[in-house]
């Protein structure tokens, strides 16, 4: 099951464009977990596939088991002399 991000609020029916239709080659009946900008995740089923859009139906909300934060370390190289100007 693939996990997607939707930049809006999850509603009973949403449309996701090109990436899901062309790159991921969505088929009718495929099930995806979609995380919305509202912080919730839902299990959604593909109900229609058009040339540049896919329509998904919300089946149920799921508990988001992904970690809330990721730790990152940033390292910068120190240059000598005039190279930092």
N, C-alpha and C positions, 0 to 999 in steps of 0.2 A: 504494500500500500504506500503510495507516494504522499509526501507532505508538501503542501503549497502554502504560500502567503498571499492573502488577499488584502489590498490596501484600504478596504472600507469595512463597514460593519457587516457581520454575517447575518443575512436575512434568509427566509425560507427558500428563496431562489436567487442565485447570483449568476452573472455572466463574466467569464474570464476569457480574455482575447487570445491573440496569436500564439503565445508560448505553449499553452495547453493544447490548442488545436493542431498546430503544425509541428512543433518540436517534440512534444511528448506523445503525439498521435493518439489522443483520447478516443475511446470507443464508447458506444452506448453501454451503460451498465457498469462502467469502471467505477471503483470506489476510491476516493482520495480523502485524506485528512487535510482540512484547510484551516489555517490559523489566520484570524482576522486582526485588524488594527485595534479592535476593541479588547484584545487580550484573551479572547476565547478561541477554542478550537472545536471543529465539528467534523463529523464523518458525513461526506457528501457523495451523491451518486450522479454520474453524467446522465442527463435526460435528453440533450439535443446537441448535435455537433454541426456547426455551420462552417463556412470557409475560413472565417477569421474569428470565430467565437465559439465558446462551449458553455452550455447552460448546466448548472449543477443544482440538485435538490438537496436540501438539508435533511439528513436522516436523524441524527442525534448529536448532541454535544458530548464531547469526550474530555476527560481529565487530561490536562497538558502535563506530560511527564518529562518534558524537556527542561533542563536547568534554566533557572530564571536569568542567571548572569554567566557570562563567560569571562575567564581571566585572560588577560593578554599582557605581554611584556614587550616594551618598545626599547630598542637599543639603537643608539646613534654612534656612528664612527667619529672619532675626533681627528680632524685634519691638522697638519702642521703648517705654520707660516702663512703665506698669502692666499692659500687655497680656500680659506673660509671667508674671504672678502667678497 
